[in-house]
């Protein structure tokens, strides 16, 4: 009897799925070279998916420079599968222009202009990035010898079958049989938290409220020109919001005589009042280049150091055991660049500083004394706590004081980061990036206490994003121009938003200032918190309802708390409601308890998502090898009018 072909179904066809498909193709000769039937369910264009799709505001940019973007697993990645050289975004652009890369659609004129203007330091548009990601998906699919079928639909339900497989119902009426199922859903929307009163309040009083969501998917037509709007959140979603509500409504920026920017309003813009926990926007990306000694590998946050901590403590606490190593690593990178790249700022040589620094605890007075002796200018000392809480302990006399403080903070950030004079900021960036990529590899998740699990996915991820994942510098200059134009006001740190039934207004206030702002419109400028239970995605609802998947639960001193994330094992197998890992159901991406973040990365950084993609691909292939000849792979008939739904290109003309 001939062997049956295992069927692998991916729910979600964004860049993470594309990366796993590329790794399946690369690993097949080594793990399982037999036939596979692969299905990708994605309502948007495969490769770019929802978040990176072409169909969004053309003014929206990536927060990474073009030179820092690749989808290829190069030989820096510590994985069992083979490296696969391929063009990052810059090289791909050059190949499109010279004709060596031909599998691309006919680009509209504005994208052709972007291709010609792009270089390594360009912050590309998301529309251009969508084309690179879609090309990569097509390339990965071809490498699998036409075994990939895409379904431009939404998965609406998952049912276990007696043969061990699963049936996936699609919104278009089709049904897929999966011997192996992979959920790669990316960021999903959620129902409002039960404790939230904002939506109902706005509806009762004829106001406007935008709950957390992907910024470009929100309808802002209910916001009138000149209307006051309270905004909670000053991260990347806030940056996108400014693009949509300002330039997106016809305003434009121009260079001012003093070298700054001036905003010329269209008259259709609202006036925004923005605040957040820190009260300041994310730090900008860095334009400086290193001048000193090359950073080299991590020295303190290493597998050996983590193992030593495990031997001593058994269970690790992030803030007590791991954060001191992270901080020490950050300081080592930072001061190496400062002392070797800007020796005029130093009173000690690097060799002496390094030898004395290595044995000291980050929080020791000896370490502080050494820094003071080595760097006379205390304005150059690295204070990570102050970096995380820039206005901690500060009281603002009035609204004007808040404006001056936040605008001054942004100006200072630009002076440090959008300047060739402070490459130590780049060294700090690199240290945090390298540690971030290592956390999931060197720290066993099952040896962390519950508080540390929360800290890693919460505070540490937030701090890293604040320092390392900010917008291009010109976005901060635009914020200052909008502020000078009177269209952006700052609320300060720790902003709390309440409601006033007597006036029908939202009320925002900072505990560090006496100022209070009232407005009938309120935008929560952030992605929704991950929640399997409250998810609006029908697949997550189906997984939870059937018990095939469950939320990660953490036992802390004050009870059991849910992270909202889909619980997976270190091998990315979904864990069912009964605590049993599923043999053939996997989950990957930001909505799972796995660590690897992102889908593309900087070249030659041993990127965590690429390591995860390779490991997951090998696990899928090993599972397929074991299932081959044992399980069936069928797909139900579909109406003839539906046709084969596997178009992988888009015509933008």
N, C-alpha and C positions, 0 to 999 in steps of 0.2 A: 504493500500500500504506500503510495507516495507521501512524503512528508508534507504537512500543512504549513502554510506560511503564517508566522506570528504577525498579528496586527498591533501596531503601536499608535495610539491616538494622543495627540497633544491638544489640550484645550487652552487656547491662547497662542497666537502666532507672532508675538512681538520679537524684539531682538534677543531675548533670553532663549526662546525656542530656536531661533536661527542659530545661536551659538551652540546649543546642544546638538542640533542636526549636523553642523559642521564637524563636531567631535565624534558623532556616530560614524560619519563617513571616514574620518581619519583612523578610527579604531577598529573598523570592521575586519581588516585583514588579520589583526592580532587576536580578536576576541570571538567574532562570529561573522563569517563571510557568507552565510546562507541568505536566502531571500527574505526580505522584510516588506510588509505593507504598512506604510506610514501615512497617517491622516493628520492634518492640521486644521483645527476649527478656529477661525478668526473672522469676526465681522468686518474688520477694517483690512487694509492691504497687508498681507503677510510680510514680515520683516520689520516694518515700522510700527504696526499695531495702533492702538488708540493714542498713546502718549506722544509718539513721534510721527504721527500721520502727517501727510502733506497738507491736508485740508484744515489748516488753522491760520491764525493771524500771521501774515508774512513778516511782521516786525519782530516776532518772537525769536530769540537767539538761544543757542546752547550756552551754558556757563563754563564751557571748556574751550580752549584754543584748538584749532584744527590739528596742530601737531600732537595733541594729547588724546587723539581719538583713533582707536583701532578696534576691529572685531576679531582680529587674528591671534591665535594662541602661539606666540613666538617662543623661542628657545629659552627665554627667561622664566617661563612658567614651570613650576615644579609639579609635574603630573606624570602619570604612567604612559599616557598616549604620546604619539609623535607630535613634534612641533609642526606648524603649518604656516609657512611664510605667506604673506599677502599684503596688499596695500592698505595702509591706514587712510584716513580721509584725504590727507594732502596728496599722497601718491595716487589715490583713486581719481582725484580731480585732475591731476596731470595726465593720467591715462585716458580719461574721457576727452580731454582737450586734444591730445595728440592722436586719438583714434585707436590706441592699443586696447582700450576697454570699450567694447561695442554693445554689450548687452544692457543698454540703457534706453529709455524712451526719448522722444524728441522733447527737449527742455524748452519751456517758454523763455522769452527774452530775458526776463528778470533773473532767472536761474542761470542762464548762460553768462550774464554779466557777473553774477556771484562766482561762478567757476573761474572766470578770468582774473577776478580780483583776489581770490583766496590765496593766502600763504599760511605759513605755520603759526603766525601770531593772530590770525583772524579768528573772531568768534563767529562761527557760521550760523546761518539761520536753521531753524528746525526743518524748514522745507527742504533745504539742501541735504541735511542729515537724513531725512526720510528716504531720499534717493539712494544714498550709500547703503542704508540698512536693507532696503528692498532688493538692491543688487546683490548684497551678501546672501540674503535668503535664497534668491534664485540660483546663485552659485552653489550653495550648500545642497539645494534640492537636486541640481543636475549631478552633483557628485554621488548622489545615492541612486543613480541609474534609473531615473524616472519612477522610483517607487513612492514618491511623495504626492499625495493628492490634497489639495486645499479646499476648504469648504467655507465660503464667505457667508457664514451664518453664526448664530450664537448657540452654544450648548445650554439647554434648559433643564436637563435632568440626567442623573446617573443612577442606574439600577444594577445591583449585583446579579449575576447569572449562576446557574447551578454548575456550569463547567469551570467556574473560577474566574471567568472574564466579567466584563461589564458592558452594559448597553447604554449608549449615550444618545439621548434624544436631542434633536436640533430644532431650532425655531422654524426652519423651512419645511418641517415635516419628515425629514429623513431620520434614519436611525443608524448609528455606527456600532459595530462590535469591536471592543478593545480587549485584547489579551493583556496588553500593558497600557496603562493610562498615566499620563503626565499632565498635571495641572500647572500651568505657567501663566497665571492670570494678571500679573503685574498689579498696578494700583487699581482698586475697585471702590465703588461708591458704597456708602452705608446709610441706613436710616439714621435720623438724628438720635442722639442719646436720649434716653427716656427722661433724663434730668433737664434737658434743654427746653426752655420756654420761649425761645426767640421766634420760631416760625409761627406759632400760634398767636403770639403777641402782635407780630407784624400784620398777620391776617385780620385780627380783630380791629386794629386801628388804621388800616389802610397804609401801613408802612412798607418798607422793603427789607428783606433779610436774605442773605446768601449764605447757606450753610457750607461747611468745608467741602471742597470739591476740586477737581482739576480746573484751574482758572479759566482756560479757554472754552470749557463746556458750560459755563454759567451764562444765563441770560441777564445782561445788565441793562436791558432796554427800559426797565422800570425806574432807573435812576435819571432824574431830570438834570438839565444843564444848571449849573450853579448850586445844586443841592448839596447840603452838608452830609457827609457819609463817614461814619465811624468804621475804622478798619482795625481788626485785631490780627496781628501777625505781620512781621517785617522781613520774612525770608524770601525764598525764590518765587513763591506764589504771589507775593506782594509786588515783586519786580514785574512779573507778567501783567498784573492788574494795572500798574501804571502805564504800561505800553498800550493796553486795550482801551483804557478810559481817557488817555491823553492823546497821544499820536493817533490812536485808533479812532478818535473822534475829530480828527482834522487838525490838531495842533502840530507844531513843528519846533525843532531846536535849531538855533544858529549860533555860530561863534560870536562871542562878545569881544569888544576891543581889548579888554583886560586879559584875554586868553581863556576866560571861562565860557560857560554856555548861557544862552538866554532862551527862554521859552516864549514862543509866540502863540497864544491861545486862539482857538477857533471860536470860543464862546459857548461851546457845547459841553465843556468839561464840568464835572462836579468838583467840590472842594473836599479833599480827603483829610481826615484826622486819624493818624496812624500811631499805634503803640504796640508793645509786645512785652514779653517777660523781661528781656534785656533793655528794651526801649530804643534799640539801634538796629539798622539793617545788617545783614551778613557782610563780612569783610570781602573786599573786592579781590579778584584774581590779581596775580603779581606780574609785573612787567620786568623786574630786575633779573639778572642772570648771576649765578654764583661766580665769585672771584677767588675764593680761597680753595682749600683742599677739598677734593671730592668727598662726598659724604661717606661712602662705603656702607657695609652691611650694618644692621642693628647690632648694638653692642650690649645693651642691658635688657631689653625686652626680647629675650631669646628662649628657645625651647629648654635649654639647660637651666636658665633662671626660673622658668615656670615649674619645671620638674623639681627643683630644689624647694620651691615654695610648697608644692604639693607634698613633698616628703615631710616638711616641717609642720604643715597645718592641715593636711588632708582635704579640707574644703576651703575654697578661696573666696575672699571678699574683694570686690573690685576696688573700692575706694581705699581699703586698708592695705591690700597686697599688690594689686596690679597697677593702680593709678600712679603710685610713686615711681614704678619702673617706666611708665609711659612718660611722666613728667621729666624724669632724669634723662631719658632718651631724647626728648624734645630739647632740653637744655644743652645736651652734648652737641647735637646738630647745630643749634643756634649759635652757641659760643665758639664752636670750631670755625664757622663761617665768619663771625665777627672778628675773631682774633687773627685768623690767617688771611681773610679777605680785606679787612680794614685795620691793619696793624696800628695805624695812627690813633685808633680808639682804645688801644690796649696798653696796659701797664705790665702785663706778664706775657711771656711767650706761650704758644699753644702747647708745646711739649710739657712744660712745667704745669700749666693749668690742667691738662688732660691727666697727668699722673696723679695730681692731688684730688681731682674731681672724681675719678673712678670709684674710690672706696666710700665716698660720702653718700649719706641718705639725702634725698631731695629736700626734705623738710628740716635738715639739721642746720644749726647756727653756723657750723663750720663751712657748709656749702655756701650760705649767704655771705659769710666773711670772705671766702675765696673769690666769689663773683665781684664783691665790692673792691677787692684789691686788684682784680684783673681788669675791670671795666670802670674807670673813674666816673663816667657819666651815668648816673643812676637812671636817667631816662631811657637808657638802652638795656636795662636789666629786664630779663624775661620774668613776668609775673603772670602765671597762668590763671590764678584765681581772679585777678583783676581783669584779665582778658575775657573770662567767662562772665563776670558780673561787673561791667564797666562803671556802673553808677551805684554800686553797693554802698550803703551807708550815707549816701548824699541826699540832702534835702534841698528842693528847689523853691525859691522864694515865690515865684509866680510863673505864669504861662510863658512870659518872655525868657525867663531863665532856662526853661525847658528847651525852647527853640534854640537858644544860643549853645546849650550844652550838646544837643544832638547834632546840630549842624557842624559844630566844632569837632565833634568826634568823627563825623564823616570826612571832613577836610583833613584831619590828622591821619586817618586811615589811608586816604589817597596819597598824602605826602610820603607815607611809609611804603605803600605797595605799588603805586603807579609812578615809580621813580627808580632810576638806576642806582640810587644812593644807599639803599637798604636791602642788600641781598640776603641779610640774615633772616628777613621775613620769608624768603623762599626756602631757606634751610629749615625753618620751623614747619612750613607747609609740607616739605618732603618727609620730615620725621613723623609727623602725624599721619600722613598718607601711608607710609610704610608700616607703621604700627597697626593702623586700621585694617590693612590688608592681611596682617598676620594674626589678628585676634582669634578668628575662627579656626585657624590652623593649629595654633600652639596652645590654646586654652581649652581643655576638655569641658564641654558644656555641662556634663553631668558631675563635674567637680566644683561647680560654682554654687554658692548659696543663692536662694531665691532673690534676695535683694540685689545681688550682683547681676543676675539675669536681667532684671529690670533696668539696672544702671547701664549695662552694655547696650541694650536695645533702645534705651531712653536717653539718659543724660549724655553718655559717651558719644552716641551717634549724633545727638544734637550739637554737642560741642564741636565735634569734628566738622559737621556741616557748616556751622557758624564761621569757623576759621578757614576751612579748606574748600568749601563748595559754594562760595559766593558768586556774585554776578561779575561780568566784565567791568572794568573801572569806569567806563563811560556811563554805565547805568547809575553809578553813584553821583557822577557829575550831573546827570539829568535830574536826579532827586533834588540836588541842591538848587538847580535852576527852577524846578517846579515849586520848591519852597520859597524862593525869592519872588516867584510870580504870584504867591499867595494861594496856590492850588494844593499845597501839601503842608499840613501842620503836624507837629509831633506831640504825642500825648505823654511820653515818658515811659519809664520802666514799670513792670508789674501791673499793667493796665487791667482793670476789672470793668466789665460791662454789665449793667443792670437795666431794669425796665421801670418806667414810671407810668402806671395806669392812668394817673390823673391828666397827663399831657399826651400820652401815646408815643412818647419818645424813648429811644435808647439813651442811656446815660453812661459815659465813660470817665473814669478817674484813675489817677495813679496815686498809690499810697505815699509817694514821695513828693507830692505836689498838692497844693490846695485847689488847683484848677479843675473844673468840671465841664464836660462838653455834652450837650444834648443834640440828638439828631434823629430823624425818622427813618434813617437807612443805616444798616449795619451789615458789613461783610466780614466773614471769618475767612481770612486769606491764608488757607493752608489746606493740605490734603486731609481727607477724613482719617480719623484714627482707624487702624485695622480692626475689624471685628467680623469674625465668622458668623456669630449669632445675629448681628444686625445688618449683615451684608445685603445689598440690593442685587448682587450677582446671583443668578439662579443656580449656578453650579455649586457655589459655596453653601447656599441654602439647602441644596439637595444633599451635599456631603454631610452637613450637620444633621439634617432631618433623618437621614438613613443610618447615621452612626458610623459611616465610613470615615469621617473626619471629625475632629474635635478641636476646640481651642486649647492652647497651651495654658495650663494652670500652674501657679507658683504658690507654694506654701511658705508664708512669712509669719513673723511673730504675731501679727495682728489678724491672721486668718488666711484664707485662700483667695488669691487674686488671679484674674485672667489677663493675659497679655493681648487677647483678641486675635492672636496669630494662629494660623493653622499649624497644628503640632506635627512635626516630622522628625524622624530619626536622623542621626548624622549622615546616613546614606540617602536621605530625602524620601524615605518611605513614609506615607501617611500613617498616623496612629489613629486607630478607631476609638470610638467612645468607650469600648471595653478595655482600652489600654494595649491592644494588640497591633503591632505594625502590620500593614498590608503588604503582602508579598509582591504585588504587581501594580500598586497604585503609588505614584510619586508626586511630590509637590516641590516647586522651586520658585523663588522670587521674593519680593518684599513683604508679601502677605503671609509668609511662613516663618517658623521659628528658626530656620537655617540662617547662617550669618552672612554669607556672601552678598554684597550689595552691588547694585548696578548691573548693566548688561554689556556695556563697552567700557574700555579703560585706556589708560596711557600705555603706549608701547613700552615693552621691556621693564615692566614693574612687577612681574610675578603676580598678576592681578588675581584676586580671590575669585571673582566670578568665572574666570577662565579655568581655574583649578577645579571649581565645582562642576562646571560644564563637562570637563573631561571625565571626572569621577562618575558623574551621573550617566554619561553616555556609555561608559564601560559597564556600569551596573545594568543599564537597560539591555545592552547587547548580551551580557551574561545571562540575564533572565530570559531573553528571547532564545538563546541557544538551548536553555533547559526546556523551554516550552515547545520548541520546534518538533513537529510530528505528533504532538499531544493535544494541541488546542486548535480550534477552528478560527478562521478569520473571514467573516462575511459582512456584507453590507446590504441592507434591505433595498428593494427596488424603489425608484423614485419616478415621479411623473415625467414623461418624455419632454414636456415643455421646460422642465427645470434645467436639463442638460448637465454637462460636466462643469462643475463650478471650481475651476482651478486656474483662473487667469492670474498671472504673477506680475503683470506690468500695468502701468497706468499711463493713459494718454492725457497729457496736461494741455494739449492745444485746444 
